[in-house]
Amino acid sequence: MARDFPFIGQLDQPIQIIRFDTQRNLTGEKETAQVVLCSPFAMVEDISGGEDVEGKVRYLVTKRYTIRYRSNVSSLNNKLAILHRGVLYDVVNVVSIGRRQYLQLIVKNYE
């Protein structure tokens, strides 16, 4: 039986983990397709937010999503994105928690 870690809250937010596949179309051009890898429930934590100035002011949001361990997610690491409440976040890092019990996905998005 897996023991729950004290810092793991409820996994109550439905999300979709998306993988990006590069394929060639009929004319030979490369296309990037979004494929839903899985639809787990997650615990969501806001890490930080701030303004980034690169010619224009953009707001950077950083979050942490904790899900139950999935080997297909842990092996792909930063080739993923998370769709949560209609917003697509880029996965920056995937960290394994415990002995294959949980994964923490650190994500960012510019609003």
C-alpha atoms as a printed R data frame, in Angstrom:
    type eleno elety resid chain resno      x      y       z
1   ATOM     1    CA   MET     A     1  0.000  0.000   0.000
2   ATOM     2    CA   ALA     A     2  1.409  3.387  -0.995
3   ATOM     3    CA   ARG     A     3  1.797  5.810   1.867
4   ATOM     4    CA   ASP     A     4  0.811  9.383   1.281
5   ATOM     5    CA   PHE     A     5  3.464 11.988   1.873
6   ATOM     6    CA   PRO     A     6  2.476 14.824   4.212
7   ATOM     7    CA   PHE     A     7  3.020 17.468   1.527
8   ATOM     8    CA   ILE     A     8  0.777 15.755  -1.040
9   ATOM     9    CA   GLY     A     9 -2.741 17.215  -0.901
10  ATOM    10    CA   GLN     A    10 -5.784 16.107  -2.780
11  ATOM    11    CA   LEU     A    11 -5.418 15.207  -6.429
12  ATOM    12    CA   ASP     A    12 -8.682 16.877  -7.401
13  ATOM    13    CA   GLN     A    13 -7.991 18.987 -10.511
14  ATOM    14    CA   PRO     A    14 -8.599 17.289 -13.879
15  ATOM    15    CA   ILE     A    15 -5.800 17.997 -16.370
16  ATOM    16    CA   GLN     A    16 -4.599 16.666 -19.708
17  ATOM    17    CA   ILE     A    17 -0.960 15.871 -20.365
18  ATOM    18    CA   ILE     A    18 -0.119 16.514 -24.004
19  ATOM    19    CA   ARG     A    19  2.804 15.218 -26.035
20  ATOM    20    CA   PHE     A    20  4.021 16.999 -29.156
21  ATOM    21    CA   ASP     A    21  4.588 14.765 -32.185
22  ATOM    22    CA   THR     A    22  6.372 15.943 -35.316
23  ATOM    23    CA   GLN     A    23  5.082 14.349 -38.495
24  ATOM    24    CA   ARG     A    24  5.405 14.985 -42.195
25  ATOM    25    CA   ASN     A    25  2.279 15.867 -44.148
26  ATOM    26    CA   LEU     A    26  1.472 14.813 -47.714
27  ATOM    27    CA   THR     A    27  3.705 17.523 -49.180
28  ATOM    28    CA   GLY     A    28  6.662 16.557 -46.966
29  ATOM    29    CA   GLU     A    29  6.480 19.542 -44.630
30  ATOM    30    CA   LYS     A    30  6.937 19.000 -40.901
31  ATOM    31    CA   GLU     A    31  3.836 19.473 -38.766
32  ATOM    32    CA   THR     A    32  3.576 19.424 -34.996
33  ATOM    33    CA   ALA     A    33  0.546 17.606 -33.654
34  ATOM    34    CA   GLN     A    34 -0.738 17.596 -30.086
35  ATOM    35    CA   VAL     A    35 -1.566 14.133 -28.751
36  ATOM    36    CA   VAL     A    36 -3.284 13.644 -25.387
37  ATOM    37    CA   LEU     A    37 -1.027 11.275 -23.466
38  ATOM    38    CA   CYS     A    38 -3.275 10.886 -20.401
39  ATOM    39    CA   SER     A    39 -5.937 12.703 -18.382
40  ATOM    40    CA   PRO     A    40 -5.012 12.354 -14.693
41  ATOM    41    CA   PHE     A    41 -6.142 14.284 -11.640
42  ATOM    42    CA   ALA     A    42 -3.554 16.611 -10.099
43  ATOM    43    CA   MET     A    43 -2.821 18.820  -7.147
44  ATOM    44    CA   VAL     A    44 -2.050 22.337  -8.407
45  ATOM    45    CA   GLU     A    45  0.242 24.820  -6.634
46  ATOM    46    CA   ASP     A    46  1.145 28.307  -7.798
47  ATOM    47    CA   ILE     A    47  4.895 28.789  -7.445
48  ATOM    48    CA   SER     A    48  5.421 32.306  -8.732
49  ATOM    49    CA   GLY     A    49  4.307 34.967 -11.100
50  ATOM    50    CA   GLY     A    50  6.083 38.010 -12.439
51  ATOM    51    CA   GLU     A    51  6.500 40.353 -15.330
52  ATOM    52    CA   ASP     A    52  9.002 39.687 -18.075
53  ATOM    53    CA   VAL     A    53 10.077 42.461 -20.405
54  ATOM    54    CA   GLU     A    54 11.364 41.455 -23.846
55  ATOM    55    CA   GLY     A    55 10.256 44.290 -26.044
56  ATOM    56    CA   LYS     A    56  6.829 44.103 -24.388
57  ATOM    57    CA   VAL     A    57  5.554 43.314 -20.911
58  ATOM    58    CA   ARG     A    58  4.402 39.731 -20.454
59  ATOM    59    CA   TYR     A    59  3.251 38.007 -17.285
60  ATOM    60    CA   LEU     A    60  5.074 34.731 -16.487
61  ATOM    61    CA   VAL     A    61  3.185 32.135 -14.435
62  ATOM    62    CA   THR     A    62  4.995 29.165 -12.873
63  ATOM    63    CA   LYS     A    63  3.027 26.262 -11.352
64  ATOM    64    CA   ARG     A    64  3.632 22.814  -9.920
65  ATOM    65    CA   TYR     A    65  1.323 19.910 -10.782
66  ATOM    66    CA   THR     A    66  1.545 16.719  -8.717
67  ATOM    67    CA   ILE     A    67  0.117 13.515 -10.196
68  ATOM    68    CA   ARG     A    68  0.378  9.812  -9.443
69  ATOM    69    CA   TYR     A    69  3.435  8.201 -11.036
70  ATOM    70    CA   ARG     A    70  3.177  7.300 -14.736
71  ATOM    71    CA   SER     A    71  6.197  5.858 -16.517
72  ATOM    72    CA   ASN     A    72  5.178  7.275 -19.909
73  ATOM    73    CA   VAL     A    73  5.127 10.806 -18.446
74  ATOM    74    CA   SER     A    74  8.395 10.502 -16.520
75  ATOM    75    CA   SER     A    75 10.313  9.273 -19.576
76  ATOM    76    CA   LEU     A    76  9.245 12.166 -21.861
77  ATOM    77    CA   ASN     A    77 10.210 14.943 -19.424
78  ATOM    78    CA   ASN     A    78 10.221 18.316 -21.216
79  ATOM    79    CA   LYS     A    79  8.535 17.216 -24.466
80  ATOM    80    CA   LEU     A    80  5.181 17.704 -22.762
81  ATOM    81    CA   ALA     A    81  2.555 20.324 -22.014
82  ATOM    82    CA   ILE     A    82 -0.367 20.465 -19.594
83  ATOM    83    CA   LEU     A    83 -3.833 21.658 -20.497
84  ATOM    84    CA   HIS     A    84 -5.643 22.950 -17.416
85  ATOM    85    CA   ARG     A    85 -8.819 25.042 -17.531
86  ATOM    86    CA   GLY     A    86 -8.259 25.892 -21.179
87  ATOM    87    CA   VAL     A    87 -4.685 27.152 -20.701
88  ATOM    88    CA   LEU     A    88 -1.681 25.325 -22.181
89  ATOM    89    CA   TYR     A    89  1.424 25.260 -19.947
90  ATOM    90    CA   ASP     A    90  4.899 24.156 -21.100
91  ATOM    91    CA   VAL     A    91  6.497 21.469 -18.906
92  ATOM    92    CA   VAL     A    92  9.945 22.601 -17.783
93  ATOM    93    CA   ASN     A    93 10.876 19.703 -15.493
94  ATOM    94    CA   VAL     A    94  9.488 16.381 -14.221
95  ATOM    95    CA   VAL     A    95 10.573 15.254 -10.745
96  ATOM    96    CA   SER     A    96  9.891 11.798  -9.302
97  ATOM    97    CA   ILE     A    97  8.628 11.804  -5.695
98  ATOM    98    CA   GLY     A    98  9.019  8.690  -3.557
99  ATOM    99    CA   ARG     A    99  9.492  5.262  -5.054
100 ATOM   100    CA   ARG     A   100  7.418  5.681  -8.177
101 ATOM   101    CA   GLN     A   101  4.504  7.107  -6.236
102 ATOM   102    CA   TYR     A   102  4.146 10.667  -7.547
103 ATOM   103    CA   LEU     A   103  5.470 12.992 -10.219
104 ATOM   104    CA   GLN     A   104  5.794 16.737  -9.922
105 ATOM   105    CA   LEU     A   105  5.600 18.630 -13.191
106 ATOM   106    CA   ILE     A   106  6.978 22.174 -13.097
107 ATOM   107    CA   VAL     A   107  5.324 24.299 -15.793
108 ATOM   108    CA   LYS     A   108  5.398 27.851 -17.112
109 ATOM   109    CA   ASN     A   109  3.191 30.002 -19.276
110 ATOM   110    CA   TYR     A   110  3.292 33.567 -20.560
111 ATOM   111    CA   GLU     A   111 -0.046 35.373 -20.316
